[in-house]
Structures are given as C-alpha cells and as structure tokens.
Amino acid sequence: MLNKKNLILIGIGILLLIIGFICLGTGPADNPVSLSVAPIILTIAYVVIIPLGILYSGKDKDK
C-alpha cells in the first residue's frame, strides 16, 4: 500500500522527469545541457527515484 512517503517520492520523480524533458528540449542540438545534464536527470528519475517510491516500505507500526 502506498503511503505518504511513497507518494512524495513518486512526485519528486515526476518533477525530475518534467525538469529533464524541459532541459532536453532547450536550445540547439549541441547544447551541453541537453546532451549531458538532461539524460542524467532522466536516468536518475526513471531508474532510482520512481522505483524507490514504488518499492519503499517504511517501518510497520503494527509490530
């Protein structure tokens, strides 16, 4: 079940995706931001943040 921390992490991931795609679309094709920074941001969002938000389970309070 997704709790508040999961939704915050997924929201951060979506925000990073938006920032990454904006960086990817800016300037000419040889812009260093669109060639190096944007793919790094998108990779971090897709590979780390969003899966962490889906798979993260906090401490159980029932125990």
PDB file of N, CA, C and O in Angstrom:
ATOM      1  N   MET A   1       0.840  -1.178   0.000  1.00  0.00           N
ATOM      2  CA  MET A   1       0.000   0.000   0.000  1.00  0.00           C
ATOM      3  C   MET A   1       0.882   1.236   0.000  1.00  0.00           C
ATOM      4  O   MET A   1       1.864   1.315   0.738  1.00  0.00           O
ATOM      5  N   LEU A   2       0.523   2.188  -0.825  1.00  0.00           N
ATOM      6  CA  LEU A   2       1.305   3.409  -0.916  1.00  0.00           C
ATOM      7  C   LEU A   2       0.916   4.367   0.205  1.00  0.00           C
ATOM      8  O   LEU A   2      -0.258   4.673   0.411  1.00  0.00           O
ATOM      9  N   ASN A   3       1.939   4.832   0.922  1.00  0.00           N
ATOM     10  CA  ASN A   3       1.668   5.807   1.970  1.00  0.00           C
ATOM     11  C   ASN A   3       2.192   7.179   1.544  1.00  0.00           C
ATOM     12  O   ASN A   3       2.518   7.387   0.376  1.00  0.00           O
ATOM     13  N   LYS A   4       2.269   8.095   2.476  1.00  0.00           N
ATOM     14  CA  LYS A   4       2.619   9.480   2.149  1.00  0.00           C
ATOM     15  C   LYS A   4       4.046   9.583   1.611  1.00  0.00           C
ATOM     16  O   LYS A   4       4.292  10.334   0.666  1.00  0.00           O
ATOM     17  N   LYS A   5       4.999   8.835   2.201  1.00  0.00           N
ATOM     18  CA  LYS A   5       6.389   8.896   1.739  1.00  0.00           C
ATOM     19  C   LYS A   5       6.515   8.363   0.324  1.00  0.00           C
ATOM     20  O   LYS A   5       7.284   8.898  -0.474  1.00  0.00           O
ATOM     21  N   ASN A   6       5.759   7.300   0.000  1.00  0.00           N
ATOM     22  CA  ASN A   6       5.791   6.764  -1.352  1.00  0.00           C
ATOM     23  C   ASN A   6       5.297   7.801  -2.357  1.00  0.00           C
ATOM     24  O   ASN A   6       5.908   7.997  -3.407  1.00  0.00           O
ATOM     25  N   LEU A   7       4.210   8.449  -2.035  1.00  0.00           N
ATOM     26  CA  LEU A   7       3.652   9.440  -2.952  1.00  0.00           C
ATOM     27  C   LEU A   7       4.565  10.645  -3.112  1.00  0.00           C
ATOM     28  O   LEU A   7       4.638  11.225  -4.196  1.00  0.00           O
ATOM     29  N   ILE A   8       5.268  11.032  -2.043  1.00  0.00           N
ATOM     30  CA  ILE A   8       6.213  12.141  -2.136  1.00  0.00           C
ATOM     31  C   ILE A   8       7.371  11.758  -3.050  1.00  0.00           C
ATOM     32  O   ILE A   8       7.785  12.561  -3.885  1.00  0.00           O
ATOM     33  N   LEU A   9       7.903  10.539  -2.904  1.00  0.00           N
ATOM     34  CA  LEU A   9       8.999  10.095  -3.765  1.00  0.00           C
ATOM     35  C   LEU A   9       8.566  10.004  -5.224  1.00  0.00           C
ATOM     36  O   LEU A   9       9.318  10.395  -6.116  1.00  0.00           O
ATOM     37  N   ILE A  10       7.387   9.502  -5.470  1.00  0.00           N
ATOM     38  CA  ILE A  10       6.886   9.423  -6.843  1.00  0.00           C
ATOM     39  C   ILE A  10       6.668  10.829  -7.405  1.00  0.00           C
ATOM     40  O   ILE A  10       6.939  11.072  -8.581  1.00  0.00           O
ATOM     41  N   GLY A  11       6.186  11.748  -6.585  1.00  0.00           N
ATOM     42  CA  GLY A  11       6.010  13.136  -7.009  1.00  0.00           C
ATOM     43  C   GLY A  11       7.341  13.799  -7.348  1.00  0.00           C
ATOM     44  O   GLY A  11       7.430  14.549  -8.321  1.00  0.00           O
ATOM     45  N   ILE A  12       8.372  13.530  -6.554  1.00  0.00           N
ATOM     46  CA  ILE A  12       9.709  14.053  -6.847  1.00  0.00           C
ATOM     47  C   ILE A  12      10.216  13.467  -8.154  1.00  0.00           C
ATOM     48  O   ILE A  12      10.833  14.171  -8.953  1.00  0.00           O
ATOM     49  N   GLY A  13       9.959  12.183  -8.377  1.00  0.00           N
ATOM     50  CA  GLY A  13      10.368  11.549  -9.630  1.00  0.00           C
ATOM     51  C   GLY A  13       9.686  12.168 -10.828  1.00  0.00           C
ATOM     52  O   GLY A  13      10.326  12.402 -11.854  1.00  0.00           O
ATOM     53  N   ILE A  14       8.407  12.436 -10.716  1.00  0.00           N
ATOM     54  CA  ILE A  14       7.677  13.066 -11.824  1.00  0.00           C
ATOM     55  C   ILE A  14       8.176  14.484 -12.053  1.00  0.00           C
ATOM     56  O   ILE A  14       8.295  14.923 -13.197  1.00  0.00           O
ATOM     57  N   LEU A  15       8.470  15.203 -10.975  1.00  0.00           N
ATOM     58  CA  LEU A  15       9.031  16.544 -11.110  1.00  0.00           C
ATOM     59  C   LEU A  15      10.389  16.506 -11.813  1.00  0.00           C
ATOM     60  O   LEU A  15      10.672  17.351 -12.663  1.00  0.00           O
ATOM     61  N   LEU A  16      11.230  15.529 -11.462  1.00  0.00           N
ATOM     62  CA  LEU A  16      12.518  15.373 -12.134  1.00  0.00           C
ATOM     63  C   LEU A  16      12.337  15.015 -13.608  1.00  0.00           C
ATOM     64  O   LEU A  16      13.110  15.468 -14.452  1.00  0.00           O
ATOM     65  N   LEU A  17      11.332  14.215 -13.924  1.00  0.00           N
ATOM     66  CA  LEU A  17      11.057  13.901 -15.323  1.00  0.00           C
ATOM     67  C   LEU A  17      10.693  15.148 -16.111  1.00  0.00           C
ATOM     68  O   LEU A  17      11.168  15.344 -17.229  1.00  0.00           O
ATOM     69  N   ILE A  18       9.854  15.986 -15.532  1.00  0.00           N
ATOM     70  CA  ILE A  18       9.457  17.220 -16.204  1.00  0.00           C
ATOM     71  C   ILE A  18      10.668  18.123 -16.413  1.00  0.00           C
ATOM     72  O   ILE A  18      10.851  18.683 -17.494  1.00  0.00           O
ATOM     73  N   ILE A  19      11.498  18.264 -15.373  1.00  0.00           N
ATOM     74  CA  ILE A  19      12.699  19.091 -15.495  1.00  0.00           C
ATOM     75  C   ILE A  19      13.643  18.507 -16.539  1.00  0.00           C
ATOM     76  O   ILE A  19      14.219  19.248 -17.335  1.00  0.00           O
ATOM     77  N   GLY A  20      13.805  17.188 -16.542  1.00  0.00           N
ATOM     78  CA  GLY A  20      14.693  16.546 -17.510  1.00  0.00           C
ATOM     79  C   GLY A  20      14.232  16.742 -18.933  1.00  0.00           C
ATOM     80  O   GLY A  20      15.048  17.028 -19.808  1.00  0.00           O
ATOM     81  N   PHE A  21      12.936  16.597 -19.191  1.00  0.00           N
ATOM     82  CA  PHE A  21      12.434  16.790 -20.549  1.00  0.00           C
ATOM     83  C   PHE A  21      12.487  18.250 -20.976  1.00  0.00           C
ATOM     84  O   PHE A  21      12.685  18.537 -22.156  1.00  0.00           O
ATOM     85  N   ILE A  22      12.313  19.178 -20.041  1.00  0.00           N
ATOM     86  CA  ILE A  22      12.473  20.594 -20.373  1.00  0.00           C
ATOM     87  C   ILE A  22      13.928  20.884 -20.730  1.00  0.00           C
ATOM     88  O   ILE A  22      14.200  21.599 -21.695  1.00  0.00           O
ATOM     89  N   CYS A  23      14.865  20.332 -19.955  1.00  0.00           N
ATOM     90  CA  CYS A  23      16.288  20.516 -20.269  1.00  0.00           C
ATOM     91  C   CYS A  23      16.641  19.869 -21.603  1.00  0.00           C
ATOM     92  O   CYS A  23      17.477  20.390 -22.342  1.00  0.00           O
ATOM     93  N   LEU A  24      16.020  18.752 -21.913  1.00  0.00           N
ATOM     94  CA  LEU A  24      16.288  18.058 -23.163  1.00  0.00           C
ATOM     95  C   LEU A  24      15.810  18.864 -24.364  1.00  0.00           C
ATOM     96  O   LEU A  24      16.420  18.806 -25.432  1.00  0.00           O
ATOM     97  N   GLY A  25      14.746  19.601 -24.202  1.00  0.00           N
ATOM     98  CA  GLY A  25      14.175  20.339 -25.314  1.00  0.00           C
ATOM     99  C   GLY A  25      14.693  21.752 -25.483  1.00  0.00           C
ATOM    100  O   GLY A  25      14.286  22.443 -26.418  1.00  0.00           O
ATOM    101  N   THR A  26      15.577  22.203 -24.610  1.00  0.00           N
ATOM    102  CA  THR A  26      16.041  23.585 -24.705  1.00  0.00           C
ATOM    103  C   THR A  26      17.231  23.720 -25.650  1.00  0.00           C
ATOM    104  O   THR A  26      18.044  22.807 -25.787  1.00  0.00           O
ATOM    105  N   GLY A  27      17.310  24.850 -26.278  1.00  0.00           N
ATOM    106  CA  GLY A  27      18.469  25.230 -27.061  1.00  0.00           C
ATOM    107  C   GLY A  27      18.726  24.380 -28.283  1.00  0.00           C
ATOM    108  O   GLY A  27      17.922  23.524 -28.651  1.00  0.00           O
ATOM    109  N   PRO A  28      19.865  24.631 -28.905  1.00  0.00           N
ATOM    110  CA  PRO A  28      20.239  23.867 -30.095  1.00  0.00           C
ATOM    111  C   PRO A  28      20.623  22.432 -29.738  1.00  0.00           C
ATOM    112  O   PRO A  28      20.718  22.070 -28.565  1.00  0.00           O
ATOM    113  N   ALA A  29      20.838  21.633 -30.768  1.00  0.00           N
ATOM    114  CA  ALA A  29      21.123  20.211 -30.556  1.00  0.00           C
ATOM    115  C   ALA A  29      22.477  19.982 -29.896  1.00  0.00           C
ATOM    116  O   ALA A  29      22.673  18.947 -29.259  1.00  0.00           O
ATOM    117  N   ASP A  30      23.399  20.900 -30.026  1.00  0.00           N
ATOM    118  CA  ASP A  30      24.719  20.722 -29.423  1.00  0.00           C
ATOM    119  C   ASP A  30      24.854  21.408 -28.062  1.00  0.00           C
ATOM    120  O   ASP A  30      25.967  21.641 -27.590  1.00  0.00           O
ATOM    121  N   ASN A  31      23.740  21.726 -27.445  1.00  0.00           N
ATOM    122  CA  ASN A  31      23.722  22.347 -26.131  1.00  0.00           C
ATOM    123  C   ASN A  31      24.211  21.334 -25.088  1.00  0.00           C
ATOM    124  O   ASN A  31      23.694  20.217 -25.051  1.00  0.00           O
ATOM    125  N   PRO A  32      25.194  21.683 -24.233  1.00  0.00           N
ATOM    126  CA  PRO A  32      25.681  20.726 -23.230  1.00  0.00           C
ATOM    127  C   PRO A  32      24.616  20.304 -22.226  1.00  0.00           C
ATOM    128  O   PRO A  32      24.665  19.195 -21.693  1.00  0.00           O
ATOM    129  N   VAL A  33      23.658  21.181 -21.967  1.00  0.00           N
ATOM    130  CA  VAL A  33      22.593  20.818 -21.028  1.00  0.00           C
ATOM    131  C   VAL A  33      21.730  19.708 -21.614  1.00  0.00           C
ATOM    132  O   VAL A  33      21.369  18.767 -20.907  1.00  0.00           O
ATOM    133  N   SER A  34      21.399  19.805 -22.880  1.00  0.00           N
ATOM    134  CA  SER A  34      20.544  18.784 -23.487  1.00  0.00           C
ATOM    135  C   SER A  34      21.306  17.510 -23.814  1.00  0.00           C
ATOM    136  O   SER A  34      20.695  16.455 -23.982  1.00  0.00           O
ATOM    137  N   LEU A  35      22.633  17.589 -23.907  1.00  0.00           N
ATOM    138  CA  LEU A  35      23.419  16.398 -24.227  1.00  0.00           C
ATOM    139  C   LEU A  35      23.890  15.627 -23.000  1.00  0.00           C
ATOM    140  O   LEU A  35      24.054  14.409 -23.074  1.00  0.00           O
ATOM    141  N   SER A  36      24.113  16.298 -21.875  1.00  0.00           N
ATOM    142  CA  SER A  36      24.678  15.595 -20.723  1.00  0.00           C
ATOM    143  C   SER A  36      23.819  15.674 -19.464  1.00  0.00           C
ATOM    144  O   SER A  36      23.625  14.662 -18.791  1.00  0.00           O
ATOM    145  N   VAL A  37      23.309  16.839 -19.140  1.00  0.00           N
ATOM    146  CA  VAL A  37      22.563  17.013 -17.891  1.00  0.00           C
ATOM    147  C   VAL A  37      21.190  16.352 -17.962  1.00  0.00           C
ATOM    148  O   VAL A  37      20.791  15.651 -17.032  1.00  0.00           O
ATOM    149  N   ALA A  38      20.483  16.567 -19.034  1.00  0.00           N
ATOM    150  CA  ALA A  38      19.127  16.028 -19.169  1.00  0.00           C
ATOM    151  C   ALA A  38      19.088  14.499 -19.125  1.00  0.00           C
ATOM    152  O   ALA A  38      18.242  13.951 -18.418  1.00  0.00           O
ATOM    153  N   PRO A  39      19.954  13.785 -19.839  1.00  0.00           N
ATOM    154  CA  PRO A  39      19.922  12.315 -19.725  1.00  0.00           C
ATOM    155  C   PRO A  39      20.253  11.804 -18.326  1.00  0.00           C
ATOM    156  O   PRO A  39      19.715  10.786 -17.891  1.00  0.00           O
ATOM    157  N   ILE A  40      21.137  12.508 -17.622  1.00  0.00           N
ATOM    158  CA  ILE A  40      21.462  12.095 -16.247  1.00  0.00           C
ATOM    159  C   ILE A  40      20.247  12.274 -15.346  1.00  0.00           C
ATOM    160  O   ILE A  40      19.930  11.389 -14.551  1.00  0.00           O
ATOM    161  N   ILE A  41      19.567  13.406 -15.461  1.00  0.00           N
ATOM    162  CA  ILE A  41      18.368  13.658 -14.651  1.00  0.00           C
ATOM    163  C   ILE A  41      17.282  12.627 -14.963  1.00  0.00           C
ATOM    164  O   ILE A  41      16.652  12.092 -14.052  1.00  0.00           O
ATOM    165  N   LEU A  42      17.066  12.352 -16.247  1.00  0.00           N
ATOM    166  CA  LEU A  42      16.038  11.395 -16.641  1.00  0.00           C
ATOM    167  C   LEU A  42      16.373   9.989 -16.164  1.00  0.00           C
ATOM    168  O   LEU A  42      15.482   9.260 -15.729  1.00  0.00           O
ATOM    169  N   THR A  43      17.641   9.595 -16.238  1.00  0.00           N
ATOM    170  CA  THR A  43      18.044   8.271 -15.770  1.00  0.00           C
ATOM    171  C   THR A  43      17.847   8.134 -14.273  1.00  0.00           C
ATOM    172  O   THR A  43      17.361   7.105 -13.803  1.00  0.00           O
ATOM    173  N   ILE A  44      18.218   9.156 -13.520  1.00  0.00           N
ATOM    174  CA  ILE A  44      18.016   9.120 -12.066  1.00  0.00           C
ATOM    175  C   ILE A  44      16.536   9.013 -11.736  1.00  0.00           C
ATOM    176  O   ILE A  44      16.152   8.268 -10.834  1.00  0.00           O
ATOM    177  N   ALA A  45      15.709   9.748 -12.456  1.00  0.00           N
ATOM    178  CA  ALA A  45      14.267   9.721 -12.183  1.00  0.00           C
ATOM    179  C   ALA A  45      13.671   8.355 -12.518  1.00  0.00           C
ATOM    180  O   ALA A  45      12.914   7.796 -11.724  1.00  0.00           O
ATOM    181  N   TYR A  46      14.015   7.811 -13.705  1.00  0.00           N
ATOM    182  CA  TYR A  46      13.426   6.553 -14.145  1.00  0.00           C
ATOM    183  C   TYR A  46      13.972   5.340 -13.401  1.00  0.00           C
ATOM    184  O   TYR A  46      13.228   4.402 -13.118  1.00  0.00           O
ATOM    185  N   VAL A  47      15.269   5.350 -13.079  1.00  0.00           N
ATOM    186  CA  VAL A  47      15.908   4.147 -12.540  1.00  0.00           C
ATOM    187  C   VAL A  47      15.969   4.140 -11.017  1.00  0.00           C
ATOM    188  O   VAL A  47      15.965   3.070 -10.408  1.00  0.00           O
ATOM    189  N   VAL A  48      16.027   5.319 -10.389  1.00  0.00           N
ATOM    190  CA  VAL A  48      16.220   5.364  -8.944  1.00  0.00           C
ATOM    191  C   VAL A  48      14.981   5.861  -8.200  1.00  0.00           C
ATOM    192  O   VAL A  48      14.440   5.146  -7.356  1.00  0.00           O
ATOM    193  N   ILE A  49      14.534   7.059  -8.499  1.00  0.00           N
ATOM    194  CA  ILE A  49      13.533   7.728  -7.667  1.00  0.00           C
ATOM    195  C   ILE A  49      12.153   7.069  -7.770  1.00  0.00           C
ATOM    196  O   ILE A  49      11.546   6.745  -6.750  1.00  0.00           O
ATOM    197  N   ILE A  50      11.659   6.872  -8.986  1.00  0.00           N
ATOM    198  CA  ILE A  50      10.316   6.313  -9.142  1.00  0.00           C
ATOM    199  C   ILE A  50      10.241   4.861  -8.643  1.00  0.00           C
ATOM    200  O   ILE A  50       9.296   4.531  -7.927  1.00  0.00           O
ATOM    201  N   PRO A  51      11.199   3.973  -8.988  1.00  0.00           N
ATOM    202  CA  PRO A  51      11.134   2.623  -8.401  1.00  0.00           C
ATOM    203  C   PRO A  51      11.277   2.628  -6.884  1.00  0.00           C
ATOM    204  O   PRO A  51      10.650   1.819  -6.200  1.00  0.00           O
ATOM    205  N   LEU A  52      12.097   3.536  -6.352  1.00  0.00           N
ATOM    206  CA  LEU A  52      12.219   3.642  -4.899  1.00  0.00           C
ATOM    207  C   LEU A  52      10.884   4.055  -4.284  1.00  0.00           C
ATOM    208  O   LEU A  52      10.503   3.550  -3.228  1.00  0.00           O
ATOM    209  N   GLY A  53      10.179   4.962  -4.936  1.00  0.00           N
ATOM    210  CA  GLY A  53       8.868   5.374  -4.444  1.00  0.00           C
ATOM    211  C   GLY A  53       7.849   4.255  -4.493  1.00  0.00           C
ATOM    212  O   GLY A  53       6.962   4.187  -3.642  1.00  0.00           O
ATOM    213  N   ILE A  54       7.962   3.376  -5.478  1.00  0.00           N
ATOM    214  CA  ILE A  54       7.019   2.265  -5.585  1.00  0.00           C
ATOM    215  C   ILE A  54       7.357   1.155  -4.591  1.00  0.00           C
ATOM    216  O   ILE A  54       6.463   0.582  -3.969  1.00  0.00           O
ATOM    217  N   LEU A  55       8.636   0.855  -4.443  1.00  0.00           N
ATOM    218  CA  LEU A  55       9.049  -0.301  -3.650  1.00  0.00           C
ATOM    219  C   LEU A  55       9.323   0.008  -2.183  1.00  0.00           C
ATOM    220  O   LEU A  55       9.415  -0.917  -1.376  1.00  0.00           O
ATOM    221  N   TYR A  56       9.455   1.271  -1.816  1.00  0.00           N
ATOM    222  CA  TYR A  56       9.798   1.629  -0.439  1.00  0.00           C
ATOM    223  C   TYR A  56       8.674   1.245   0.512  1.00  0.00           C
ATOM    224  O   TYR A  56       7.506   1.565   0.293  1.00  0.00           O
ATOM    225  N   SER A  57       9.057   0.559   1.559  1.00  0.00           N
ATOM    226  CA  SER A  57       8.088   0.270   2.621  1.00  0.00           C
ATOM    227  C   SER A  57       8.712   0.697   3.936  1.00  0.00           C
ATOM    228  O   SER A  57       9.790   0.232   4.306  1.00  0.00           O
ATOM    229  N   GLY A  58       8.034   1.572   4.625  1.00  0.00           N
ATOM    230  CA  GLY A  58       8.545   2.085   5.891  1.00  0.00           C
ATOM    231  C   GLY A  58       8.395   1.068   6.997  1.00  0.00           C
ATOM    232  O   GLY A  58       7.972  -0.067   6.777  1.00  0.00           O
ATOM    233  N   LYS A  59       8.747   1.495   8.176  1.00  0.00           N
ATOM    234  CA  LYS A  59       8.631   0.615   9.339  1.00  0.00           C
ATOM    235  C   LYS A  59       7.158   0.340   9.633  1.00  0.00           C
ATOM    236  O   LYS A  59       6.328   1.249   9.616  1.00  0.00           O
ATOM    237  N   ASP A  60       6.850  -0.924   9.902  1.00  0.00           N
ATOM    238  CA  ASP A  60       5.477  -1.280  10.242  1.00  0.00           C
ATOM    239  C   ASP A  60       5.170  -0.848  11.663  1.00  0.00           C
ATOM    240  O   ASP A  60       5.934  -1.145  12.581  1.00  0.00           O
ATOM    241  N   LYS A  61       4.064  -0.153  11.853  1.00  0.00           N
ATOM    242  CA  LYS A  61       3.665   0.301  13.164  1.00  0.00           C
ATOM    243  C   LYS A  61       2.887  -0.768  13.924  1.00  0.00           C
ATOM    244  O   LYS A  61       2.632  -0.622  15.120  1.00  0.00           O
ATOM    245  N   ASP A  62       2.509  -1.849  13.230  1.00  0.00           N
ATOM    246  CA  ASP A  62       1.735  -2.897  13.862  1.00  0.00           C
ATOM    247  C   ASP A  62       2.570  -3.787  14.774  1.00  0.00           C
ATOM    248  O   ASP A  62       2.032  -4.431  15.674  1.00  0.00           O
ATOM    249  N   LYS A  63       3.868  -3.828  14.550  1.00  0.00           N
ATOM    250  CA  LYS A  63       4.719  -4.736  15.317  1.00  0.00           C
ATOM    251  C   LYS A  63       4.962  -4.264  16.704  1.00  0.00           C
ATOM    252  O   LYS A  63       5.662  -4.927  17.469  1.00  0.00           O
TER     253      LYS A  63
END
